[in-house]
Amino acid sequence: MNIKSVLITGAARRLGSVIARTLHTSGYNVIVHYRRSADAARSLCEDLNRTRADSARIIQGDLAHIARLDQLVIEAAMSWGGLDALINNASAFYPTPLGATTEQQWDDLIASNLKAPFFLAQAAAPWLRTRAGSIVNIVDIHAERPLKGFPVYSISKAGLAALTGALAKELAPHVRVNGVSPGAILWPERGLSEARKAEILERIPLQRAGQPEDIARAALFLLRDAPYVTGQVLSVDGGRSLFS
Ligand SMILES: NC(=O)c1ccc[n+]([C@@H]2O[C@H](COP(=O)([O-])OP(=O)(O)OC[C@H]3O[C@@H](n4cnc5c(N)ncnc54)[C@H](OP(=O)(O)O)[C@@H]3O)[C@@H](O)[C@H]2O)c1
């Protein structure tokens, strides 16, 4: 049996690591990309390899170094002689208040959240084509309704949603490209008060935050169980995007 392999960016921790574990449990070999979280990436990889020998590898890289992305994809594809899927999960997230935003912040957010997914997809396309592969972009519901105080992040994710449709057209019929838009799943590690969290939860019809597994299962569905779906972005948000 041909084992499928998937490259997941920013997969050492948080949502990315749960996506990696979920896909691994479903039989994928995973290439865990990380930038700074080397210990977490190593320990995740060891864990997965204990479950199934030689089924996980790590790969390091700052996605803002666009010139290195071709090589990163080649290294990933060489792990097991090809590539079946790419998950663009890595993302930078911080406020950029209008009036105080620097060009460096703009470049940083756009590079990791939009430019890198495009160039990774471009580099991966030849590999994915030969395997009827698939791309999943992890977007955000704030691609559609900008998050106040985070204009550049919101713009980057809106671009990623547009990229999903554009790439779906460019890469059809051989490669499908879809997105998952999380709502409130894991709180940012700093900067959100308990009062603000309660306010956000109040506006979610299902009245709770989601679990990382909700996002991982949606990604798995789009990769494995949706052969007639391309160019779509699925909101996984407890219904939050129903309200402005
Ligand atoms: N958490 C949520 O509730 C939520 C809600 C909406 C959307 N999302 C989206 O879901 C995805 C995962 O969310 P998350 O909260 O788990 O993300 P996160 O913890 O904020 O970031 C994931 C990883 O992205 C990597 N990263 C950031 N900038 C990078 C760069 N320039 N080059 C390479 N790697 C870079 C970091 O890797 P290292 O640690 O190795 O440096 C980081 O661990 C993101 O796309 C996010 O926008 C999440």
The ligand as a Gaussian input file, in Angstrom:
#p B3LYP/6-31G(d) Opt

LIG

0 1
 N       -6.022000      29.413000      17.523000
 C       -7.209000      29.735000      17.025000
 O       -8.251000      29.699000      17.717000
 C       -7.322000      30.171000      15.598000
 C       -8.419000      30.937000      15.205000
 C       -8.504000      31.335000      13.881000
 C       -7.539000      30.964000      12.962000
 N       -6.491000      30.221000      13.387000
 C       -5.466000      29.824000      12.397000
 O       -5.134000      28.462000      12.595000
 C       -3.733000      28.261000      12.391000
 C       -3.098000      27.661000      13.640000
 O       -3.429000      28.465000      14.764000
 P       -2.507000      28.481000      16.068000
 O       -3.188000      29.373000      17.032000
 O       -2.156000      27.074000      16.437000
 O       -1.230000      29.230000      15.457000
 P        0.005000      29.879000      16.238000
 O        0.279000      29.104000      17.469000
 O       -0.230000      31.359000      16.389000
 O        1.157000      29.707000      15.146000
 C        1.472000      28.430000      14.604000
 C        2.914000      28.365000      14.236000
 O        3.206000      29.230000      13.136000
 C        4.601000      29.272000      13.062000
 N        5.064000      30.504000      12.401000
 C        4.688000      31.779000      12.596000
 N        5.394000      32.613000      11.797000
 C        6.237000      31.812000      11.074000
 C        7.225000      32.058000      10.089000
 N        7.545000      33.302000       9.662000
 N        7.890000      30.990000       9.572000
 C        7.613000      29.744000       9.992000
 N        6.697000      29.446000      10.930000
 C        6.017000      30.483000      11.459000
 C        5.142000      29.205000      14.506000
 O        6.141000      28.174000      14.522000
 P        7.323000      28.106000      15.639000
 O        6.619000      28.041000      16.969000
 O        8.042000      26.858000      15.304000
 O        8.154000      29.350000      15.477000
 C        3.887000      28.828000      15.306000
 O        4.092000      27.816000      16.256000
 C       -3.170000      29.626000      12.010000
 O       -3.134000      29.739000      10.604000
 C       -4.170000      30.595000      12.588000
 O       -4.210000      31.837000      11.904000
 C       -6.342000      29.815000      14.676000

